[in-house]
Amino acid sequence: MVGDTVYGDFMTKLDKLKERLLRRPVDMRFEEVKTILKNHGFENVRTKGSHFFFTDNKNVISIPVHNNTVKKTYLEKIIELLNLEA
């Protein structure tokens, strides 16, 4: 035990990003969304203008990025696609 922190009782950066995503913010930074998708086996296969296309070889999602942010509508689609809610 270090201070008030018990080992094994911590959240990784990815856990915190997923938790933030599930709170359904108005928008999220693209880098945060990309981290979540890559951790779930998705890769950016194409970019056309402001649209980034990610696939896991079964599913494809197109995410428009403006001002380095992803809007809530697309965050909802990501939550559904990754089955982050039971």
ABEGO torsion letter per residue (X at the ends): XBEABBBGBBBBAAAAAAAAAAAGBABBBAAAAAAAAAAAGBBBABBBEABBBBBAGABBBBBBBBGGBBBAAAAAAAAAAAGABX
